[in-house]
Amino acid sequence: MSKVLVVLETAGGAIRSQSLPGITAGKQIADARGGELHLLVLGADASAAAGIGAAGYGAAGVHTLSDAALEPFTAEAWGDAVVHAAKTLGASVVGGTASSALRDCLPRAAAILDAPLCAEIVAVKSGDTFTRPISAGRALLDETLSGDVVFFTARGSEFEPAAAGAAAPVAAIDGASVDTRGVEVLGIKKTESARPALTEADVVVSGGRGMREGENFKILEELTDMLGGALGASRAATDAGMVPADLQVGQTGKIVAPNLYIAVAISGAIQHLAGMKGSKTIVAINKDPEAPIFQVADYGLVAKWEEALPELVAAVKARKG
Ligand SMILES: Cc1cc2nc3c(=O)[nH]c(=O)nc-3n(C[C@H](O)[C@H](O)[C@H](O)COP(=O)(O)OP(=O)(O)OC[C@H]3O[C@@H](n4cnc5c(N)ncnc54)[C@H](O)[C@@H]3O)c2cc1C
């Protein structure tokens, strides 16, 4: 029976919410193949696996592969572990949500196995044919993969988060020790933030080149914090050093799909839209009525941010009491 193996990410002993759409994509592929869904938990310890097994998510099994080399994350170690797990379990499809980590390690695992990978799929057409955007989202391509094992990454905004179901058995995969391929983590510089992760936030407030300088993002941060959201930015804003690069939303940044996306002084270039157009409600503030962002916005305000944002912040403050 065809086994579809979905790689999960965990934090604080629990599954990360960004992994849930990847499970849904994997389940659709497993169902289309008449096969089984299996989940893979990687890490220094398997503490998250019990909770994941209890929630099941429609899987036939939850597998853990524990090795000290898997934390902190490196694409080399995770890629090696995914290869080991895929071979041990006899998986015919391997994938997960197109997060920063899995976008990095799954292509490596596919390359080691000389297997094809379909990146950022937005729909499952059949057990081996997946739809993915090309040309920065201007067109969609149905791609059929063939081979003993094939790989996918799924765009988180295009698949519903998997829901808990019947419990699934948890089993450990005997580890051959994970090969880090000479990569050593010397240190980690973390951006400390009380805000939710950009890819997991319910509300994202993003600023663009029209904000002109980093100092001006303070008012966006105030709005973000009042709404309990995450701060984002266009590439023009991150390239100009107004905010850190890890806040970039778009084709070459983070893909987000919050309930509310507020784009301020962002023109709406196709590469930016590729990262946020799956948002449930899009609000755009731009002084140019012709800005393409208004074509995807549910609510548009033609105004200078210097005038609109203080009013918006005051209105939200008044509403919150
Ligand atoms: C291969 C490739 C990958 C890319 N990947 C990404 C990506 O991942 N993410 C991304 O964002 N971009 C990406 N880009 C860049 C993208 O093409 C655009 O250049 C970029 O998104 C533009 O950012 P922006 O909208 O902030 O700036 P601009 O296009 O310059 O727009 C600024 C907007 O601000 C408005 N404005 C100015 N002043 C004010 C004011 N006072 N009040 C209100 N509005 C104001 C203007 O009317 C304008 O619409 C990529 C490009 C390439 C070629």
The ligand as an SDF file (V2000), in Angstrom:
LIG
                    3D

 53 58  0  0  0  0  0  0  0  0999 V2000
   12.5380   37.3390   -8.4500 C   0  0  0  0  0  0  0  0  0  0  0  0
   11.8590   38.3830   -7.6140 C   0  0  0  0  0  0  0  0  0  0  0  0
   11.3620   38.0190   -6.3860 C   0  0  0  0  0  0  0  0  0  0  0  0
   10.7110   38.9740   -5.5790 C   0  0  0  0  0  0  0  0  0  0  0  0
   10.2070   38.5980   -4.3770 N   0  0  0  0  0  0  0  0  0  0  0  0
    9.5000   39.4900   -3.6530 C   0  0  0  0  0  0  0  0  0  0  0  0
    8.8890   39.1290   -2.4210 C   0  0  0  0  0  0  0  0  0  0  0  0
    9.0110   37.9860   -1.9440 O   0  0  0  0  0  0  0  0  0  0  0  0
    8.1770   40.0570   -1.7610 N   0  0  0  0  0  0  0  0  0  0  0  0
    8.0100   41.3410   -2.2220 C   0  0  0  0  0  0  0  0  0  0  0  0
    7.3330   42.1370   -1.5490 O   0  0  0  0  0  0  0  0  0  0  0  0
    8.5990   41.7110   -3.3620 N   0  0  0  0  0  0  0  0  0  0  0  0
    9.3400   40.8420   -4.0780 C   0  0  0  0  0  0  0  0  0  0  0  0
    9.9460   41.2520   -5.2220 N   0  0  0  0  0  0  0  0  0  0  0  0
    9.9570   42.6940   -5.5370 C   0  0  0  0  0  0  0  0  0  0  0  0
    8.6830   43.1790   -6.1830 C   0  0  0  0  0  0  0  0  0  0  0  0
    8.7760   43.0100   -7.5900 O   0  0  0  0  0  0  0  0  0  0  0  0
    8.4660   44.6810   -5.8840 C   0  0  0  0  0  0  0  0  0  0  0  0
    9.5990   45.3930   -6.2930 O   0  0  0  0  0  0  0  0  0  0  0  0
    8.2210   44.9810   -4.4150 C   0  0  0  0  0  0  0  0  0  0  0  0
    7.2070   44.1310   -3.9030 O   0  0  0  0  0  0  0  0  0  0  0  0
    7.7700   46.4220   -4.2760 C   0  0  0  0  0  0  0  0  0  0  0  0
    7.6140   46.7510   -2.9250 O   0  0  0  0  0  0  0  0  0  0  0  0
    6.6510   47.9320   -2.4990 P   0  0  0  0  0  0  0  0  0  0  0  0
    5.2700   47.6510   -2.9440 O   0  0  0  0  0  0  0  0  0  0  0  0
    6.8970   48.1830   -1.0570 O   0  0  0  0  0  0  0  0  0  0  0  0
    7.3010   49.1700   -3.2840 O   0  0  0  0  0  0  0  0  0  0  0  0
    6.7510   49.9890   -4.5060 P   0  0  0  0  0  0  0  0  0  0  0  0
    6.3740   49.1230   -5.6250 O   0  0  0  0  0  0  0  0  0  0  0  0
    7.7330   51.0680   -4.7550 O   0  0  0  0  0  0  0  0  0  0  0  0
    5.3950   50.6220   -3.9540 O   0  0  0  0  0  0  0  0  0  0  0  0
    5.3450   51.5890   -2.9410 C   0  0  0  0  0  0  0  0  0  0  0  0
    3.8940   51.9900   -2.8070 C   0  0  0  0  0  0  0  0  0  0  0  0
    3.7700   52.8920   -1.7340 O   0  0  0  0  0  0  0  0  0  0  0  0
    2.7900   53.8490   -2.0800 C   0  0  0  0  0  0  0  0  0  0  0  0
    3.0530   55.0350   -1.2560 N   0  0  0  0  0  0  0  0  0  0  0  0
    4.1320   55.8660   -1.3140 C   0  0  0  0  0  0  0  0  0  0  0  0
    4.0300   56.8200   -0.3700 N   0  0  0  0  0  0  0  0  0  0  0  0
    2.8820   56.5900    0.2860 C   0  0  0  0  0  0  0  0  0  0  0  0
    2.2220   57.2450    1.3790 C   0  0  0  0  0  0  0  0  0  0  0  0
    2.7700   58.2950    1.9840 N   0  0  0  0  0  0  0  0  0  0  0  0
    1.0450   56.7360    1.8120 N   0  0  0  0  0  0  0  0  0  0  0  0
    0.4680   55.6690    1.2010 C   0  0  0  0  0  0  0  0  0  0  0  0
    1.0350   55.0210    0.1670 N   0  0  0  0  0  0  0  0  0  0  0  0
    2.2330   55.4590   -0.2810 C   0  0  0  0  0  0  0  0  0  0  0  0
    2.9940   54.0770   -3.5630 C   0  0  0  0  0  0  0  0  0  0  0  0
    1.7970   54.6140   -4.1590 O   0  0  0  0  0  0  0  0  0  0  0  0
    3.3260   52.6810   -4.0390 C   0  0  0  0  0  0  0  0  0  0  0  0
    2.1770   52.0000   -4.4830 O   0  0  0  0  0  0  0  0  0  0  0  0
   10.5950   40.3150   -6.0400 C   0  0  0  0  0  0  0  0  0  0  0  0
   11.0980   40.6720   -7.2840 C   0  0  0  0  0  0  0  0  0  0  0  0
   11.7290   39.7230   -8.0700 C   0  0  0  0  0  0  0  0  0  0  0  0
   12.2480   40.1210   -9.4080 C   0  0  0  0  0  0  0  0  0  0  0  0
  1  2  1  0
  2  3  1  0
  2 52  2  0
  3  4  2  0
  4  5  1  0
  4 50  1  0
  5  6  2  0
  6  7  1  0
  6 13  1  0
  7  8  2  0
  7  9  1  0
  9 10  1  0
 10 11  2  0
 10 12  1  0
 12 13  2  0
 13 14  1  0
 14 15  1  0
 14 50  1  0
 15 16  1  0
 16 17  1  0
 16 18  1  0
 18 19  1  0
 18 20  1  0
 20 21  1  0
 20 22  1  0
 22 23  1  0
 23 24  1  0
 24 25  2  0
 24 26  1  0
 24 27  1  0
 27 28  1  0
 28 29  2  0
 28 30  1  0
 28 31  1  0
 31 32  1  0
 32 33  1  0
 33 34  1  0
 33 48  1  0
 34 35  1  0
 35 36  1  0
 35 46  1  0
 36 37  1  0
 36 45  1  0
 37 38  2  0
 38 39  1  0
 39 40  1  0
 39 45  2  0
 40 41  1  0
 40 42  2  0
 42 43  1  0
 43 44  2  0
 44 45  1  0
 46 47  1  0
 46 48  1  0
 48 49  1  0
 50 51  2  0
 51 52  1  0
 52 53  1  0
M  END
$$$$
